[in-house]
Amino acid sequence: MPGVLRLLTSRVAPVVRSQTANLGSRPAQDKIGVVETTFALGMFSLAILGPSGWILAHLEDYRKKE
């Protein structure tokens, strides 16, 4: 097993080392508007809080014993 891990890491390590991140040091090219920001934050909130809200709203249905 250690031989397999050594073989995998020896082949993967050069690929990982050669990758660079696409970081920008300049300001954004386009300004993001208030409507776009509000929409994006709303969608993130819905994606995170929606499922937990659904479960909490239907908690009594989950507690029922049949």
GIUR-V406447 format. One record per residue. N is the residue number from 1. RES is the residue in one small letter. SS is DSSP state (~ for helix, > for strand, _ for the rest). PSI is psi as a letter, one per 20 degrees, with the letter a starting at -180 (999 if undefined). Layout:
BEGIN
{{N | RES | SS | PSI} {N | RES | SS | PSI}}
END
This chain:
BEGIN
{{1 | m | _ | g} {2 | p | ~ | h} {3 | g | ~ | h} {4 | v | ~ | g} {5 | l | ~ | g} {6 | r | ~ | h} {7 | l | ~ | g} {8 | l | ~ | g} {9 | t | ~ | h} {10 | s | ~ | h} {11 | r | ~ | h} {12 | v | ~ | h} {13 | a | ~ | g} {14 | p | ~ | h} {15 | v | ~ | g} {16 | v | ~ | h} {17 | r | ~ | h} {18 | s | ~ | i} {19 | q | _ | p} {20 | t | _ | q} {21 | a | _ | q} {22 | n | _ | n} {23 | l | _ | q} {24 | g | _ | p} {25 | s | _ | j} {26 | r | _ | r} {27 | p | _ | r} {28 | a | _ | q} {29 | q | _ | h} {30 | d | _ | q} {31 | k | _ | q} {32 | i | _ | p} {33 | g | _ | r} {34 | v | ~ | g} {35 | v | ~ | g} {36 | e | ~ | g} {37 | t | ~ | g} {38 | t | ~ | g} {39 | f | ~ | g} {40 | a | ~ | g} {41 | l | ~ | h} {42 | g | ~ | g} {43 | m | ~ | g} {44 | f | ~ | g} {45 | s | ~ | g} {46 | l | ~ | g} {47 | a | ~ | h} {48 | i | ~ | g} {49 | l | ~ | i} {50 | g | ~ | g} {51 | p | ~ | g} {52 | s | ~ | h} {53 | g | ~ | h} {54 | w | ~ | g} {55 | i | ~ | g} {56 | l | ~ | h} {57 | a | ~ | h} {58 | h | _ | k} {59 | l | ~ | h} {60 | e | ~ | h} {61 | d | ~ | h} {62 | y | ~ | h} {63 | r | ~ | h} {64 | k | _ | p} {65 | k | _ | p} {66 | e | _ | 999}}
END
